[in-house]
Amino acid sequence: MKNPIFVVGSGRSGTTLLQRMMRSHSRISSPTGESHFFIPLYENRALYGDLTVVENVKKTLEEMRRISREYVEEDLKGLAFDVDALAEEFTDEGKNNMVALISWLMEKNATGEGKRRWLEKTPYYILHMETILEMFPDAQFIHIIRDGRDCALSMLQRKHDLKIFNTYHAAQVWKQYVEAGQQTGKQLQAKQYFELRYEDLIDDPDKTMRRICEFIDEKFEPSMVQFEKSKDPKSKTPMLSKSIQKKNSEKWRDRMSNWSIRVFESEAGQTLKENGYPLTTSCNTLPAPVLAVYKIHERYNRNLR
């Protein structure tokens, strides 16, 4: 199969919308959730032993299930996650290492969907792009960036999921993810790294998706803009059940207090500015006692759960 595609970015930046649009392409398969197991399985691959041994493959597949049960049991639309059958088939084909197992699983799922290549969307992989390239040297990354203040609003709506409990920490996380992706991206070739803004995607999806298709060397298909909508009433991304909403930006102007804006910009103002997002404050650093309160608040809430 052609180069695997990785959609990465800060949480709540539009990664899921972009994934849904791209999986509507006739050649691109993408599980509808997030794997989370690529990095831990690869970094701890020695623990799983010789993957020419069926029992070791079973153990690895069970660990995938432990890390991401919903992903393997519900989001892989092109195969049934039968550990015994998959382990037997993998070893029968003579494959023998962790990267081969992960790649084989994704390719098998794509084939089951009638697709020719696969895409993976797990936002935190943006912190591990170099490891992903070690695993898949021909990988292509699509980094989507959204105004961090809108991301913060959305993060705090899902604070218990994301373990982000105040604006200051949201700013730290957004800044970390954006800067990590851009720093690695600068070291990659043009055919490996593509960067876009969420606001451009929703303002002109046709033009933006054409640019993405040029990057991944696939023919643009209108189905990517008229993407398959989610029918899951429990979806954590309600926007997926609707057509693209061009006005779904700059919500922070009405919904964030002046203090919250100051807090966010004090931590991530320079990164906002470098990515074309205008500031409304001087973005001066907050006093040390205020920062200490935010950090204590974050730790306290995380320890409650």
Buried (B, 14 or more C-beta within 10 A) or exposed (E): BBBBBBBBBBBBBBBBBBBBBBBBBEBBBBBBBBBBBBBEBBEEBEEBEEBEBBEBBBBBBEBBBEBBEEBBEEBBBBBEBEBEEBBBBBBEEEBBBBBBBBBBBBBBBBBBBEBBBBBBBBBBBBBBBEBBBEBBEEBBBBBBBBBBBBBBBBBBEBBEEBBBBBBBBBBBBBBBBBBBBBEBBEEBEEEBBBBBBBBBBBBBBEEBBBBBBEBBEBEBBEBBBEBEBBEEEEBEBEBBEEEBEEEBBEBBEEEBEEEBBBBBBBBBBEBBEEBEBEBBEEBEEBEEEEBEBBBEBBEEBEEEE
